[in-house]
Amino acid sequence: MQLFEMSNEQRRIFINTAQLHEAHTDAYDKSRGYRGGMHWKKAKGREYLFRSRDRYGYGQSLGPRSPETEAIFGKFHENKKKFEDKLSELRQKLREQARLCKAVKIARAPRLVTAILRLLAQHNLMGRNLTVIGTNALYAYEASAGVFFESGLTSTEDMDILWDVRSRLRLLSLDRVDTYGLIGILRKADKTFEPVGRKSFRAVNQSGYMVDLVKPEPRDIRAKEVRRMGDKEDLEAAEIRNLDRLVSSPQFSSTVIGEDGFPARMTTPDPRAFALHKLWLGRRRDRDPIKKKRDQAQAQAVCQLILQYLPAYPFDPSELKMFPKEIVAEATAQLDASDLPPGYEE
């Protein structure tokens, strides 16, 4: 498996893009404190300062008109305008940067994936309750290492999202997405997403792109765990054996660049956990033979990437106790055998 290193120009543009995205995310998060509006309302012959929180008019009174409330009113609108101007400037810079990303060929991840990632981040879900597993995680690993995997290794027509139900789920109430759940977020990325039947863990759009919601199988088969984020029309997570290993592993996060040149932050399992999980899948007797070959190829590629570019991630059994010892040993053996040129085989 060959890894292709970024050129110096590609690295420069990637770093600038990641920094721009971080600045936009920071400004966007701070601007949330100024969502809605602030205006004066008359009641019983007096004026009161009213703070509205959303487009439905919900809010609260901040008191009668006075020098103090007038100062609050002025500061609110000053800061709101400041963040609106800053976000507008950053978005224009991101548009310009997107053209550069495409020109130097670092725009890699499917644009639908990066759109979903940005929306999940806005709702405080990416990296908190949800992580990306499966083939799309490779984009985070290669970006962090400054390399590119072969395209055949990363191509996929689906996105797997792992839900950690141990942490309390809180969907930020933006446009009632707290009711619609994950399917509501997906429809913001592409309005054609629909669940595949009732109580389905999978949504598919009109182009055939699929998003699967999965979670670890409960340790106690009698346990009843929450499987939907929203109402009864939302996706219902499929419970999968041994996904608790990925949930329990350290998290890994990196900026990835979409095919449209716009960035997003992706959170995945630790690359060692990804490789170990793929090794385990590749050894299962009930696994589809074609998928087994792909699992093994992806595991080997990530092992090679760790060895060559991510030395801070050793296959230390003490850090990977959530996986069987024989799987860790197999990955270690692959690493030991891959750092010597031909002619040194046992």
N, C-alpha and C positions, 0 to 999 in steps of 0.2 A: 504494500500500500504506500503510494507516494504522497508526500505532503509538499505543497507548493507554498513557499514563503512569500509574504508581502514584500513589495519593493519599498524603498525608503519613502517614495512619494505616496504610496498607498498607506503606509503607516502614518505619515503626517496628516493626511486627509481623514483617516479613520479617527485619530486622536482628537483632531479639531471637531469632528462631527459628534463624538461622544461627549466632549466638553460642552458643546452647544446644547445637546439634548439634556444634559444635567442642569445647565443654567435655565433652560425652558421649564423643566420639571420643577425646579426650586421656585421659580417665579409663579408657575401655575398653582402650586400648593399654597403659596402665600396669598395668592389672589382669591383663594376660596373664602378667606375671611371677609371678603367684600362682595360676595355673591348677593344677589337681591338688590335692595336699595335702601335709601334713608330719605324721608320727606316729612313735611309738617302736616299735621291733621288738626282740624278744628273740632272741638267738642265742648258744648256748654259755654260757648263764648271765649274759650281759651285755645291756644295753639299748643300741640304736643308733638314732640319728636317721635316719629314711628320708624322702627327698623324692620323692614320686610325681609324675610329669609329666602323666599322662593317666588316663583311666578304665580303661585296660587294665592299669594297675599298673606301667608302666615307670618307672624312676627310678634313684636312686642313694643310697648311704649317705653321710651327712655326718659320720660318726664316732661313737665311743662317748659315752654320756651324761656330760656334764661341765658346769661352769658356762657354758662358751662355747656348747656346743650347746643348752643350755637357753635361753640368751639368743636364739639364732637361732630356736628354736622359738617363743618368745614373740613376737618381733618379726614373724615371718612371719604368725602368726595375727592379730596386731594390725593389720598393714597390709592383710591380706586382708579383714578385717571393715570396715576404713575404706573400701576401694574398693567393697565390696558395698553399703555404706550410701550412698556417694556416687552410685553408678550407679542405685540404687533411687530416690533423690531426683531425679536428673536425668531419669529416665524418666517419673516422675510429672509433672514440669514440662513435658516434651515432649508428654505426653498433653493437658495443659491448653492448651499452645500450639497443638496441632493443631486444637483446636476454634476458636481465634481465627483461624487461617489459613483455615479453611473459611468462617468467618463473614464475613471481609473479602474473600473470593474471590481469594486468591493461591495456592490449592492447584491446581496446573496440570498437572504431569506425571503420566502414568499411574502408579497406585500400584504396579503390577508392575515398572515401570522403576526406581522409587526403591528398591524392595525388592532388586532385583538389584544396583543400585549399592552399597547398603550391604554386601551380602554380598561383592561383589568387593573393596570397601575392606577388609573384615575379613581377607581372604586376601591383602592387599598387592598386588593386581593392578590396581586402578583407577588410571590415571595412570602406572603403572610398565610393565606389559606391555600393558595394554588401554586403549583410549579409545573413546568413543562417537562414531560418525559418523552421517550421515544426518539425518532429520527431527528426531529426539529432541534433537540438539545445539542446536536453536533454543531449548529451554527454558533452557539454560545462558546463552546470549547475552542473552535478554530479561531474565533475572533479574539478570545483572550490570549491565545498563543501567537497570533499574528500570522496564521497560515490558512491555507485552503485545503479541504479534503477534496478528493475526486468527486465530480458531480454525481456519479452513479451511487455514491454512498449516502448522499444527503437528499436525493430526490424522494418525494413522498407526496401523497394526495390526502393526507390526514394530519391531524394535530391531536396529541394525547395530553390531557390536562389532569394532573393528579391532585386530588382534594385531601387535605389533611384535616379531618374532622375533629382532631384533638383540640385545636384552637378555636375559640368562639368565632363564628362567622358574623361579620358585620359588613353588609353591603351599604356603601354610602348612598344616601337617598338623593340621587340625581335623576330627575325625570322618572320617578317611580320605578327605578330599576330594582328597588328592594322587593317589589311585588313580583316582577317578572323573572328575577333571578338571572342565571347564566344565559338563558336563551335571549333575554332582553339585551344583554351586553353584546352577544354575537350578532344580533340584528342591527345594532348600531354600526358594526363593521360591514355587514352585508345583509340588507333587509330580506333577502330570499332564504335565509336560514330557517329550517323547520325541523322539529324533532322527527325521527324516523319511527312513527307510531306512538302510541300511548305508553307512558312509563319507560321511555327509551333513554339510554345513556348517550345516544348519538344524535347529532344534528348535521344536516347536509344542506348545502346551498344549491342553486340551480346549475352551477358548474360541476357539481359532484364532489366538492371539497368537504371533507368530514371533520368534525370535532367531537372527540369522545371524552366524556367525563368519567373518571374511574377513581376508586378509593380502595384502601386495603380491606380485605375480608376481616370481619371482627374475630378476635381470638376466641371468643365464646360464641359458638354458632347460635346460641339462644338469644344473644344480644340484639337489640333493635336500635340501630344507629340511624341518624338523619341521613337521607340520601338525596334530598332536593334543597336547593338554595332559595328558590322562590315558591310560587304557588303550584297547584297540581298540573299546570301546563308546562312547567319547567322540566329540564333534563333530570333524570334520576340516575345517580351514579351507579355504575356497575362495580360490584365488589369482587376484587381480584386477589387471588392467593399470592402471598409473599411480597405484596407491594409495601408492607410495613417496613421492609428493609430500606426502600427508597425514602419513605417518609422519615425514618429515623436517622438517615445519613445527613452529614453536613450539607448546607445549601451552597450553591455556586451561582454567581450572577455576573453577567457581562452585557455590554451593549452589542446589539446586532443591527445590521443595516438591511432594510427591506429592498426588494427589487426596484422599488420606486425611488430609492436613494434616501428615504427617511428612516431615522433610527428608532429603536425601542430598547427597553431593558428587559432581558429575559432571565428568569430565575429557574434553575434546574437542580437536580441532585448533583452532588460532588462528582467530578468526572470518573473517579475511581469506582464510585457506586454504580454509575452508568455502565462502566465496563464489566463490573462483576455481575450485574443484573443480566446483561446481554450474554455473558458466558453461561450463566445459569439457564437462560432461555434456550441457548444453543445446544444444551445438553439434554433438554427434556425430550423424552421419547414421543410424547403426544404433540410435539410442535411440528407445524407444517415444514416439510423438508426445505422448501425454498426460503421460508422465513428463517430457518435455522442457519442456513448458509449466510444470510444477510446479518443475522445477529452476531455470528462469529466474526464476520468481516468488520463490523462496526466495533466490536469489542477489541479486536486486534489493532484497529486504527487508533482508537482512543488510548490504548496502552502505549502505542508508539508515540503518540503526541505527548503523553505524560512524561515519557522517558526523555524525549528530545527537547521539550519546550516548557514543561511544567514540573520542574524538579521539587517544588515545594509540596508536591502531592505524592509522597512515597506510599507504597502498598504496605503500610505498617499494620499488622493484624490488630494491634491495640486500638487503632483508630477506626477499624472496620469490623467491630465485633458483631454487628448486626447480620453479617454474612457467614455462611458455613466456612470453616477453616480450609476445606479442600478447594473451594472456589478461590479464596484469596491466594492459596499456594499455587494454583494453576496460573493465575494472573502474574504472580511474582516470577514464576518460571518462564513465562512468555517474555517478560521484561529482561530477565537475565540472559535469555537466548538472543535477544534482538539488538544488543549493544555491541556485537562483534561482527566484523565483516565476513564474507564467505571464506571458507577454508579453516574455520575454527569449530566446526560442528563436532559434536561428541560422536 
